[in-house]
Amino acid sequence: MVIADSVTPPLHALASEGRVEIIRRAYRRGDLKGAFLAIAAGDRGTHSAVWDEATDERVLVNAVDDAPHCHFIAPAIHRQGELAIAVSTAGKSPALAVRLRNRIAKLVGPEYGVLLEILGELRPAVTAREPDPARRAALWYRLVDSDALDHVRRGDAAGARERLASLVRAGADR
């Protein structure tokens, strides 16, 4: 549910799809009754009022650009498949976090999501091959530092799988 006098086009689109309910008015005490989480994105006076009610109702709250009225911060996140890279400035500069996330996105493309899937498939074999934690860690670094990513970048996921599987078979001995 979004309570706001006005909403952004993306929020309006979510409402049009039935994914969010919009109540067009200002926040009022009592709006957090039964809520688990709230995001306050208004003026500092509203943030303070939302914080007070959230504290009373045991609701988690994040007040945008107002760290003293936040139970948590929202990092800028870049995702590729199940890989998630979060950048946080502890609320000091969300714009910097977004800029850094965008730079990371240029470096970490979809090939990393594919590589992660393959590595996930190999996890049981790696654990079985190397029960010793130090040797297993060495093997993982050998896998990650291998040329498997180059195979994925060329669109050869099968080649990446075979390369990584051969390294697992060889173990961490090298």
C-alpha positions in Angstrom: 0.0 0.0 0.0 1.3 3.5 -0.9 -0.1 6.5 0.9 0.8 9.7 -0.9 -0.6 12.9 -2.3 1.1 12.1 -5.6 3.0 9.1 -7.0 5.7 8.5 -9.6 4.8 7.0 -13.0 6.4 3.6 -12.0 4.2 3.4 -8.9 1.2 4.4 -10.9 2.0 1.6 -13.3 2.2 -0.9 -10.5 -1.2 0.3 -9.3 -2.6 -0.1 -12.8 -1.4 -3.7 -12.8 -3.0 -4.3 -9.4 0.3 -4.9 -7.7 0.1 -2.0 -5.3 -2.8 -0.1 -3.8 -2.5 3.7 -3.8 -4.3 5.9 -1.3 -4.0 9.5 -2.4 -3.7 11.6 0.7 -1.0 12.6 3.3 0.2 10.2 6.0 -2.0 10.0 9.2 -1.1 8.4 12.5 -2.7 5.0 12.4 -1.7 4.2 8.9 1.0 1.8 10.1 -1.5 -0.4 12.1 -0.8 -4.0 11.1 2.2 -3.1 8.9 5.5 -4.9 9.0 7.6 -2.4 7.1 7.2 1.2 6.0 9.1 3.6 3.7 8.7 7.3 4.5 9.6 9.5 1.5 8.3 12.9 2.5 9.5 15.8 4.5 11.4 15.5 7.7 8.3 16.3 9.8 6.4 13.4 8.3 9.5 11.1 8.7 9.5 12.0 12.4 5.8 11.2 12.8 6.2 7.9 10.9 9.2 7.0 13.0 7.2 7.7 16.2 4.3 5.5 15.1 6.6 2.8 13.7 8.4 2.7 17.0 5.1 2.4 18.9 3.8 -0.3 16.5 7.1 -2.2 16.2 7.2 -1.6 12.4 10.5 -1.4 10.6 10.9 1.9 8.8 13.2 3.5 6.4 13.0 7.3 5.9 14.5 8.2 2.6 17.6 10.5 3.0 17.0 10.7 6.8 19.3 8.1 8.5 18.3 9.0 12.1 14.7 7.8 11.2 15.8 4.5 9.7 15.8 1.0 11.2 17.6 -0.2 8.1 19.2 1.2 5.0 18.5 0.2 1.4 21.6 -0.4 -0.6 21.9 0.0 -4.3 21.8 -3.5 -5.7 23.1 -4.9 -9.0 21.8 -8.4 -9.8 22.9 -11.0 -12.4 20.8 -14.1 -11.9 21.3 -15.1 -8.2 24.4 -12.9 -7.9 23.6 -9.8 -5.9 26.1 -7.0 -5.3 25.0 -4.3 -2.8 26.6 -0.9 -2.4 25.8 1.1 0.7 27.0 4.4 2.0 25.2 4.0 5.3 22.6 6.5 4.2 25.2 9.3 3.7 25.0 9.5 -0.1 22.5 7.2 -1.9 23.4 9.0 -5.2 27.0 7.8 -4.8 25.8 4.2 -4.1 23.7 4.3 -7.3 26.6 5.6 -9.3 28.9 2.9 -8.0 26.3 0.3 -8.6 26.0 1.5 -12.2 29.8 1.2 -12.7 29.8 -2.3 -11.2 27.0 -3.2 -13.6 29.2 -2.4 -16.5 31.9 -4.7 -15.2 29.6 -7.6 -14.0 27.4 -8.6 -16.8 25.1 -11.6 -17.4 28.0 -13.9 -17.8 28.6 -13.8 -14.1 25.1 -15.0 -13.4 25.7 -18.0 -15.8 29.0 -18.7 -14.1 27.4 -18.6 -10.7 24.8 -21.2 -11.8 27.5 -23.5 -13.1 29.5 -23.1 -9.9 26.4 -23.8 -7.9 25.9 -27.0 -9.8 29.4 -28.1 -9.0 29.2 -27.3 -5.3 28.3 -30.9 -4.2 31.2 -32.3 -6.3 33.6 -29.8 -4.8 32.5 -30.6 -1.3 32.8 -34.4 -1.9 36.2 -34.0 -3.6 37.8 -31.8 -1.0 36.6 -32.4 2.6 39.5 -30.3 4.0 38.3 -26.7 4.3 41.6 -25.1 3.3 42.1 -27.3 0.3 38.4 -26.8 -0.7 38.9 -23.0 -0.5 42.0 -23.3 -2.7 40.0 -25.4 -5.2 37.2 -22.8 -5.3 39.6 -20.0 -6.0 41.2 -22.1 -8.8 37.7 -22.6 -10.3 36.8 -18.9 -10.0 40.1 -17.8 -11.4 40.0 -20.2 -14.3 39.2 -19.4 -17.9 35.6 -20.7 -17.4 34.3 -17.1 -17.6 35.9 -16.7 -21.0 33.9 -19.7 -22.2 30.7 -18.2 -20.9 31.4 -14.9 -22.5 31.8 -16.7 -25.9 28.4 -18.3 -25.3 29.9 -21.7 -24.5 28.4 -22.6 -21.2 28.9 -26.3 -22.0 32.6 -25.6 -22.4 32.7 -23.7 -19.1 31.0 -26.6 -17.4 33.5 -29.1 -18.8 36.5 -26.9 -17.9 35.3 -26.5 -14.3 34.4 -30.2 -14.0 37.9 -31.1 -15.2 39.4 -28.8 -12.5 37.3 -30.4 -9.9 38.4 -33.8 -11.0 42.1 -32.6 -10.8 41.4 -31.2 -7.3 43.3 -28.5 -5.5 46.6 -30.3 -6.0 47.9 -27.9 -8.6 
